[in-house]
């Protein structure tokens, strides 16, 4: 490895029901392919609940859209815009399949566990696909266990974890830490601990920021 080799940590604050987070993940993957070969990048995912007040069982999608956006028609316009961007990145979002807007706390707890057990990236991918492509209720523990199994977990282990309170306090603390660091929307990207930008930036921009931050003193 050359003397200029860099080890970089990218932390993303995200929610599993945020379409721009799904797009941002794909663009990050494309950005990592553009980096010099001597870069080693560790990616970690952190929680942010866009709808922290939702009941544990979530909410009917139609009711949610009316409450949040004022009408289904206006919500459809917004979603059509993001779906077009996602399609350009090869991500087929299908909002018509989504029956409920879930409470995402259990999903974030599972992502927290996945970081410790080596399945985090696979789980985040599987959760995005389950929600945006398949229209599954990722607030339901049985669905989450199914998704966890796809990502490499033992399904029974995932169910037992979700039935416990493990990770709850840690998720709350991580969300507070993100807000205290200036995060007001997601996705939010940190490189080597520095908050660098929010939003699903282009792969070129993400790669440039990573390279620039890698060259800064800690």
Secondary structure, 3 states (H helix, E strand, C coil): CCCCCEEEEEEEEECCCCHHHHHHHHHHHHHHHHCCCCEEEEEEEEECCCCCCCCCCCEEHHHHHHHHHCCHHHHHHHHHHHHHHHHHCCCCCCHHHCCEECCCHHHHHHHHHHHHHCCHHHHHHHHHHHHHHCCCCCCCHHHHHHHHHHCCCCHHHHHHHHHCCCCHHHHHHHHHHHHHCCCCCCCEEEECCEEEEECCCCHHHHHHHHHHHHCCCC
